[in-house]
Amino acid sequence: MILDKINKANDIKGIPAEEYGILADEIRECIIENVGRNGGHLSSSLGVVELTMALHIAFDLPSDKIIWDVGHQSYAHKILTGRRDSFATLRREDGISGFPSRDESECDCFGTGHASTSISAALGFVRARELSGGNNAVAAVIGDGAMTGGMVYEALNNAGAIKSNLIIILNDNEMSISRNVGGISKVLNNLRTDEKYTNLKYTVKNRLSRIPGGDDIVGRIHKTKSSIKQLFVPGMIFEDMGITYLGPIDGHDVGKLVKMINMARRVNHAVIIHVHTQKGRGYCFAEKKPSFYHGVEPFEPETGALINTEKVRTYSDVFSSAITKNAAADPKIVAITAAMSEGCGLKKFERLYPERFFDVGIAEEHAVTFAAGMAAEGYKPYVAVYSTFLQRAFDQIIHDVCIQKLPVRFIVERAGITGCDGVTHQGIFDISYMNVIPGMTVLAPKNRFELKDMIDWSVNFDGPLAIRFPKGRAGEAFASSREPIEYGKSEVLLKGSDIAVLAVGAAVEQAEKVCEMLNEKGVCPTLVNVRFVKPMDTELIDEIAAEHKMIVTVEENIRTGGYGLSVLDYINSKEYKVKVHNITLADRFIEHGDADSLRIKNGLDAKKAAEWIMDRI
């Protein structure tokens, strides 16, 4: 195998050009085999194999820098930088991450996981290079999807002003930017990057400026040249910002890509190389269904079939059914998402009520303020976003929603430990960042039935509200306990003495097992389904404090800012004698791995929690 010759960064430079096609096939086989075993981001990684090879051929890593936007397409990059032997551990606990990680390799110069950050980071590398007097290359690789994020345009605005080389590679796999026509692009590409042409432009401009009326002539020439370019080159939006546009180019032609990248390195300002790639390239199932294989569970490479085909009802499914049913009766209900319609259970809503469905792209900040505008006009917006992505809109939640007391309903998907996507995707901060905002109401359902009831109840709630729930199977713990939702009120599931366990949301399922284990030890606890993280049910807490010696809170969130600390603060303010202990996640980031294994590792499984409580008794 040719891939056997690549054991560290830059080894690809020793591979003859006539073997690039074979190498690309072998890289794809490696990716398909291991993603088939572990799950992961398949389509995006298969689509950039040749582009990754070209970057590694043109660049000298790790001195040259490649910043991958989002980073879910970096599998080939990992394989080419000495991690092929450990690629079998992809996304496994203590294995390599599914995203770039500075802890893993010097060649991962910047950790990513969220979209639209690469150009900003690359500008930081460029400015640092200038201050240090370096001459290394810096490239940001960004997809057309990530170009919908507003942060990209903040960065492009800055990039247009630099007088130093920066390469921005626009990986366009959906034809979202129009194709250039004919041979015009080739001529302009060669002219713009040719040193003789650049020097000639400077000389002519400089000499004309010295004669009377010369500045006007320069202006007229520039205006004429720009208007001609506008007719032929769709990339002029970038040119008008001061960024040279090159392309489009076939993203699966290694030779042309290397030539274009080397051409771009000669320019003393920011350059965009527009590359067309095919998502899922080289794997027929992913080519036909690129979205399905974008982020996929383990599958059989020979057939493309998922290994685990058991159909489970998820919390997203429950939300989907509840919101569409309510929307049928209430025309004021609208649904908003940030490029996550499928992941957030809104495909059914989109199909049934397309005029009331809004996908704003990867633009969480815009999604929240957009929802606030609709709420101000009497509509009932539901903003469905993953917990880890919603935190990007923290300012908008405060400033545009909560200060104005607008009834925007946040559906906080994938709250808590999410598993194999790792440190950037764990939803372990949402209770904390929602909890600190005045006027925010935060709910967490104990099971799928309660989620439906909360959605129904939220339709007529007049204020900012968030409902958080985890990824995966919708639980059925205490299915027979279904008291009506009452604002700010918790639910007592088991009545005991001495110890009270207050569990948040899906943690009720674990807390039930904890109580069973405590019963076996001769301890009869009270179990409370918190329901409302904010506001707390202080009336119930007062009763519990008077009747129990110990309160234990359980939540899948970091400790700081969490529900448990709110209870502790309240108890201390009342000077009650009851002890309060918090079972939470430590204030640290959680790496990738199986979700249940990560819970055990972090003390959130029932057995460890019961032992922890007995130790304190």
Buried (B, 14 or more C-beta within 10 A) or exposed (E): EBBEEBEEBBBBEEBEEEEBEEBBBBBBBBBBEBBBBBBBBBBBBBBBBBBBBBBBBBBEBBEBBBBBBBBBBBBBBBBBBBBBEEBBBBBBBEBBBBBBBEEBBEBBBBBBBBBBBBBBBBBBBBBEBEEEEEEBBBBBBBBBBBBBBBBBBEBBEBBBEBEBBBBBBBBBBEEEBEEBEEEBBEEBBEEBBEEEEBEEBEEBBEEBEEEEEBEEBBEEBEEEEEEEBEEBBBBBBBBEBBBBBBBBBBBBBBEBBBBBBBBBBEBEBBBBBBBBBBBBBBBEBBBEBBEBBBBBBEBEBEEBEBEEEEEEEBBBBBBBBBBBEBBEEEEBBBBBBBBBBBBBBBBBBBEEBEEBBBBBBBBBBBBBBBBBEBBBEEBBBBBBBBBBBBBBBBEBBBEBBBBEEBBBBBBBBBBBBBBBBBBBBBBBBBBBBBBEBEBBBBBBBBBBBBBBBBBBBBBEBEBBBBBBBBBBBBBEBBEEBBBEBEEBBBBBBBEBEBBBBBBBBBBBBBBBBBBEBBBEEEBBBBBBBBBBBBEBBEEBBBBBBEBBEBBBBBBBBBBEBBBBBBBBEBBEEEEBEBBBBBBBBEEEEBBBBBBEBBBEBBBBBBEBBBEBBEEEE
